[in-house]
Amino acid sequence: MNSLDSYRIQPHREFMVDRAVRTFRKDFGLLSPIVDCVEIAKLINQKPDRFNIRIKSSVELSPNIFAHTIYAKEFDLYYIIINRSQLIDKYGRAKYHFRKSSDRVLNFALAHEFGHIYLAHAHIPISKKNPKDNYDDDLEADEFAGRLLMPERSMMSANFSDLNLVAKTFKVSLSA
């Protein structure tokens, strides 16, 4: 096995990730290749009866965790918990406007958490999985986020001269 293979999803899961992205786009009526997950989160919170997802913030998350998804089986409800310290800047202002690359990290983080939901990862609690399963779930959620936020067709048809422009256009960080 190539060392890079450890950073890729299993080939047999490619179709499932693609299907999950298509389903997500359909569920939220996304026609544009540019996706703003903060706006989707606002929509979810404005219409709680329409979606079985709730998005909350908490100061209880570890500083190295940006967000976490939990599934409440008894209510058939997903909770995306975002680390509150990641939502506000040092002056107490909300970081929703994607003004700089570090703010766009939230867009990818939300897309990643939506990936956990649409790939049904949250149905089994993390505590019941081994580290390899958790790692594979995170790789798949990253792949979902990448395919949602940076669709291959749009990336290949665009004529970008540098990565900063790609990141700015697709509302993602440079690392994404």
Salt bridges, closest charged atoms under 4 A:
ASP5 OD1 - ARG8 NH1 3.06
GLU14 OE1 - ARG147 NH2 2.31
ASP18 OD1 - ARG147 NH1 2.53
ASP36 OD2 - LYS171 NZ 3.48
GLU39 OE2 - LYS42 NZ 3.28
ASP89 OD2 - ARG93 NE 3.11
ASP103 OD1 - LYS100 NZ 3.74
ASP136 OD2 - LYS132 NZ 2.85
ASP137 OD1 - HIS121 NE2 3.59
ASP137 OD2 - LYS129 NZ 2.31
ASP138 OD1 - HIS112 NE2 3.22
ASP138 OD1 - HIS116 NE2 3.09
GLU140 OE1 - ARG13 NH2 2.65
GLU140 OE1 - HIS121 NE2 2.88
ASP142 OD1 - HIS112 ND1 2.69
GLU143 OE2 - ARG147 NE 2.76
